[in-house]
């Protein structure tokens, strides 16, 4: 294994650990000889990529890693990578495509792309917020949260409706979200606007959190069942492609490079709890 891959493996390992790690653990998880691990970690410390906690004899990420991560977030990767996906989705589906994120109990539409030719007038413009439980993009994200998180987002309150359709209680919503998880996509049949349908799939970040949803909107009467089924396949394909571009699935790649040894990582629950705190107003 080259020194370049060793450096990257160490950074990935420390980034996914919930606490700093001793040299022996880093060497074992990254398949690096202990003597080489000492040399590598000291060089990374000199450049600020790792920090050594002398009293604990452990290593954590350094300020240089933080600077790189901050620069990545400033580049707005979701919007930049997502726009090309939206263009592709609109062209191939012949329908208006959307990219939306979850903000509390609402979805925020952050990008939109229309196909060539006439399209229906929609309420889903960039910057618009709509009830998440009524929209396909919102339901696609909510379906991948835990029941505890969904209940935290909707504490003891009736659910609003726009067209006299959609769930009226959290219990009903949870049942519908279970169906979304089973099928892998969400469908809105006139719950936002009469006669307008939307289907969407979640977009996952590198750590498996549903950070957005990719969807298409069309006039229900203009699409046959076969057309809708083909669109489901397309949205699944492109949402998976966008998730991969954001780093989703890279954990298994790391495990392959580490000779099949599972690496240290935080449990899913803390990440899920952090996510619901971020989206809840």
C-alpha positions as CSV (number, residue, x, y, z in Angstrom):
1,X,0.0,0.0,0.0
2,X,1.4,3.4,-1.0
3,X,2.0,6.2,1.6
4,X,-0.7,8.2,-0.1
5,X,-3.4,5.7,0.6
6,X,-2.1,5.3,4.1
7,X,-2.5,9.0,4.8
8,X,-6.0,9.0,3.4
9,X,-7.0,5.9,5.3
10,X,-5.8,7.5,8.6
11,X,-7.8,10.6,7.9
12,X,-10.9,8.6,7.0
13,X,-10.6,6.5,10.2
14,X,-10.2,9.5,12.5
15,X,-13.0,11.3,10.8
16,X,-15.4,8.5,11.6
17,X,-14.3,7.8,15.1
18,X,-16.3,9.3,18.0
19,X,-13.0,9.8,20.0
20,X,-9.3,10.1,19.4
21,X,-7.5,6.8,18.8
22,X,-4.2,5.3,20.0
23,X,-1.4,4.5,17.6
24,X,-1.9,0.7,17.9
25,X,-5.6,1.0,16.9
26,X,-4.8,3.2,13.9
27,X,-2.1,0.9,12.8
28,X,-4.4,-2.2,13.1
29,X,-7.4,-0.6,11.4
30,X,-5.4,0.8,8.5
31,X,-3.2,-2.2,8.1
32,X,0.0,-0.2,8.7
33,X,3.1,-1.6,10.5
34,X,3.3,0.1,13.9
35,X,6.7,1.6,13.2
36,X,5.4,3.1,10.0
37,X,2.3,4.4,11.7
38,X,4.5,6.4,14.2
39,X,6.4,8.0,11.3
40,X,3.3,8.7,9.3
41,X,1.4,10.3,12.2
42,X,4.3,12.5,13.2
43,X,4.6,13.8,9.6
44,X,0.8,14.4,9.5
45,X,1.0,16.3,12.8
46,X,3.8,18.5,11.4
47,X,1.4,19.6,8.6
48,X,-1.5,20.1,11.0
49,X,-3.6,17.2,9.7
50,X,-3.7,15.3,13.0
51,X,-3.3,16.3,16.6
52,X,-1.6,14.2,19.3
53,X,-3.1,14.2,22.8
54,X,-0.1,13.4,24.9
55,X,-1.9,12.8,28.2
56,X,-4.2,10.2,26.5
57,X,-1.6,8.9,24.0
58,X,-4.2,9.2,21.3
59,X,-4.5,10.9,17.9
60,X,-7.4,13.0,16.5
61,X,-7.9,15.2,13.4
62,X,-6.0,18.5,13.2
63,X,-6.9,22.0,12.2
64,X,-5.7,21.4,8.6
65,X,-8.4,18.8,8.2
66,X,-11.0,21.2,9.5
67,X,-9.9,23.8,7.0
68,X,-10.3,21.4,4.1
69,X,-13.7,20.3,5.3
70,X,-14.9,23.9,5.7
71,X,-13.7,24.6,2.2
72,X,-15.7,21.7,0.8
73,X,-18.9,22.9,2.5
74,X,-18.3,26.4,1.2
75,X,-18.2,25.1,-2.3
76,X,-21.9,24.0,-1.9
77,X,-21.4,20.4,-3.2
78,X,-25.0,19.4,-3.1
79,X,-26.2,22.3,-5.3
80,X,-23.3,22.1,-7.7
81,X,-23.3,18.3,-8.1
82,X,-27.1,18.3,-8.0
83,X,-27.7,20.8,-10.8
84,X,-26.2,18.5,-13.5
85,X,-28.3,15.6,-12.2
86,X,-31.4,17.8,-12.4
87,X,-30.7,18.7,-16.0
88,X,-30.2,15.0,-16.9
89,X,-33.4,14.0,-15.0
90,X,-35.5,16.7,-16.7
91,X,-34.2,15.8,-20.2
92,X,-34.6,12.0,-19.8
93,X,-38.0,12.1,-18.0
94,X,-39.6,15.0,-19.9
95,X,-40.8,16.3,-16.6
96,X,-39.8,19.2,-14.2
97,X,-37.1,18.0,-11.8
98,X,-36.5,19.3,-8.3
99,X,-33.9,19.1,-5.6
100,X,-35.1,19.8,-2.0
101,X,-33.8,19.7,1.5
102,X,-35.6,19.2,4.9
103,X,-36.0,22.2,7.2
104,X,-38.0,21.3,10.2
105,X,-41.4,20.0,9.1
106,X,-41.0,21.7,5.7
107,X,-39.1,21.1,2.5
108,X,-37.1,23.8,0.9
109,X,-36.7,23.6,-2.9
110,X,-33.1,24.6,-3.6
111,X,-33.0,23.9,-7.4
112,X,-35.3,23.2,-10.3
113,X,-34.9,22.3,-13.9
114,X,-37.6,22.2,-16.6
115,X,-37.6,20.1,-19.8
116,X,-37.8,21.5,-23.3
117,X,-41.4,22.3,-24.3
118,X,-44.6,23.3,-22.4
119,X,-44.8,22.4,-18.7
120,X,-47.5,22.9,-16.1
121,X,-47.3,25.8,-13.8
122,X,-46.1,24.6,-10.4
123,X,-45.9,26.0,-6.9
124,X,-42.5,24.4,-6.4
125,X,-40.2,27.2,-7.3
126,X,-36.7,27.6,-6.0
127,X,-36.9,29.0,-2.4
128,X,-40.5,27.8,-1.8
129,X,-41.2,25.8,1.3
130,X,-44.0,23.2,1.5
131,X,-45.2,20.8,4.2
132,X,-42.8,17.9,4.1
133,X,-45.4,15.2,4.8
134,X,-47.4,16.2,1.7
135,X,-44.6,16.3,-0.8
136,X,-42.8,13.4,-2.4
137,X,-39.4,15.0,-1.8
138,X,-40.3,15.5,1.8
139,X,-41.6,12.0,2.4
140,X,-38.5,10.6,0.6
141,X,-36.4,12.2,3.3
142,X,-38.7,11.6,6.3
143,X,-38.9,7.9,5.5
144,X,-35.3,7.4,6.3
145,X,-35.5,9.0,9.7
146,X,-36.3,6.9,12.8
147,X,-39.7,6.9,14.3
148,X,-38.4,8.9,17.3
149,X,-37.1,11.6,15.0
150,X,-40.4,11.8,13.0
151,X,-42.4,12.1,16.3
152,X,-40.0,14.8,17.5
153,X,-40.6,16.8,14.3
154,X,-44.4,16.5,14.7
155,X,-45.1,16.6,18.5
156,X,-48.8,16.3,19.2
157,X,-50.1,18.4,16.4
158,X,-52.6,17.7,13.6
159,X,-51.0,17.5,10.1
160,X,-52.1,20.2,7.7
161,X,-53.7,19.4,4.3
162,X,-53.8,21.3,1.1
163,X,-56.2,19.3,-1.1
164,X,-58.1,17.3,1.5
165,X,-55.6,14.4,0.8
166,X,-52.7,13.1,2.8
167,X,-52.1,11.8,6.3
168,X,-54.0,13.5,9.1
169,X,-52.0,12.1,12.0
170,X,-48.4,11.2,12.9
171,X,-49.5,7.5,13.2
172,X,-50.9,7.5,9.6
173,X,-47.8,9.3,8.4
174,X,-45.5,6.7,10.0
175,X,-47.4,3.9,8.2
176,X,-47.1,5.7,4.9
177,X,-43.4,6.3,5.5
178,X,-42.9,2.6,6.1
179,X,-44.3,1.9,2.6
180,X,-41.9,4.5,1.2
181,X,-38.9,2.7,2.7
182,X,-40.2,-0.6,1.4
183,X,-40.6,0.7,-2.2
184,X,-37.5,2.9,-2.2
185,X,-39.4,6.0,-3.5
186,X,-42.1,8.4,-2.4
187,X,-45.2,9.4,-4.4
188,X,-47.5,12.4,-4.1
189,X,-50.7,12.0,-6.0
190,X,-52.4,15.4,-5.8
191,X,-51.6,16.1,-2.2
192,X,-50.0,19.5,-3.0
193,X,-51.9,20.5,-6.2
194,X,-54.9,18.7,-7.7
195,X,-54.0,16.6,-10.8
196,X,-50.3,17.0,-10.2
197,X,-48.1,14.0,-9.2
198,X,-44.6,13.9,-8.0
199,X,-42.2,11.0,-7.2
200,X,-38.9,11.3,-5.4
201,X,-36.0,9.3,-4.0
202,X,-33.6,10.3,-1.1
203,X,-30.1,11.6,-1.6
204,X,-27.6,10.4,1.1
205,X,-24.5,12.0,2.3
206,X,-21.2,10.2,2.9
207,X,-22.3,9.1,6.4
208,X,-25.7,7.8,5.3
209,X,-27.8,10.7,6.3
210,X,-30.7,11.7,3.9
211,X,-29.6,15.3,3.1
212,X,-32.0,15.9,0.2
213,X,-34.4,14.3,-2.2
214,X,-34.5,14.3,-6.0
215,X,-37.9,14.3,-7.6
216,X,-39.9,14.9,-10.8
217,X,-43.4,16.5,-11.1
218,X,-45.9,15.9,-13.9
219,X,-49.6,16.0,-14.8
220,X,-51.0,12.7,-13.6
221,X,-53.4,12.3,-16.5
222,X,-50.6,12.6,-19.1
223,X,-48.6,9.6,-17.8
224,X,-49.4,6.0,-18.2
225,X,-48.5,3.4,-15.5
226,X,-45.6,2.2,-17.7
227,X,-44.3,5.8,-18.0
228,X,-44.5,6.2,-14.2
229,X,-42.7,2.9,-13.6
230,X,-39.9,3.9,-16.0
231,X,-39.6,7.3,-14.3
232,X,-39.3,5.5,-10.9
233,X,-36.3,3.6,-12.3
234,X,-34.8,6.8,-13.6
235,X,-35.1,8.8,-10.4
236,X,-33.7,5.9,-8.4
237,X,-30.7,5.7,-10.8
238,X,-29.9,9.4,-10.6
239,X,-30.5,9.8,-6.9
240,X,-28.1,7.0,-6.3
241,X,-25.6,8.6,-8.7
242,X,-25.8,11.9,-6.8
243,X,-25.5,10.1,-3.4
244,X,-22.3,8.4,-4.7
245,X,-20.9,11.8,-5.8
246,X,-21.5,13.1,-2.3
247,X,-19.5,10.1,-0.9
248,X,-22.2,7.7,0.0
249,X,-21.0,4.1,-0.1
250,X,-17.3,4.9,0.4
251,X,-17.2,3.0,3.7
252,X,-17.2,-0.3,1.9
253,X,-14.3,0.9,-0.3
254,X,-12.3,1.7,2.9
255,X,-13.0,-1.7,4.3
256,X,-11.8,-3.4,1.1
257,X,-8.5,-1.5,1.3
258,X,-8.1,-2.6,5.0
259,X,-8.1,-6.3,4.1
260,X,-11.6,-6.8,5.2
261,X,-11.2,-5.5,8.8
262,X,-14.1,-3.4,10.0
263,X,-13.0,0.0,10.9
264,X,-13.8,2.1,14.0
265,X,-16.9,4.3,13.4
266,X,-19.6,6.0,15.3
267,X,-22.9,4.3,15.7
268,X,-25.8,5.4,13.5
269,X,-27.9,6.7,16.3
270,X,-25.7,9.7,17.3
271,X,-25.6,10.7,13.6
272,X,-29.4,10.4,13.3
273,X,-29.9,12.5,16.5
274,X,-27.5,15.2,15.2
275,X,-29.5,15.3,12.0
276,X,-32.9,15.8,13.6
277,X,-31.4,18.6,15.7
278,X,-30.1,20.3,12.6
279,X,-33.4,20.2,10.6
280,X,-35.7,21.0,13.5
281,X,-36.3,24.8,13.9
